[in-house]
Amino acid sequence: MKSAAQPANAAPDFCRADRLPFRRLDHQTLIVNPQSREVHVLNGTGSRLWELLEQPRTVAQLIADFTAADDIDANPADIARDIEGFVGELLAKGLIVENRSAAGAQR
């Protein structure tokens, strides 16, 4: 998943896919993918990840954000595994994309 704009050893950044309508309702986020005609519902933790992905972030940055959160009481290894898996799911569903902009590669 390396982009041409990044060095070979750089971790890719991910961000929300362009123009996906979504709405936050209480502790859930509803995301509509018009291409697949699917509606996805994220729970509170998924909603937090969705908010973080408003700006390009690496998986390592997402893991660090969740590991440092005061309201999450989980083993760091479990957090890492869950974030990696969830990012993979969001990517496969077309809800997030690898950020290929030069600005994301310069951070």
Secondary structure by P-SEA (a helix, b strand, c coil): cccccccccbbbbbbcccbbbbbbcccbbbbbcccccbbbbbcaaaaaaaaaacccccaaaaaaaaaacccccccaaaaaaaaaaaaaaaaaacccccccccccccc
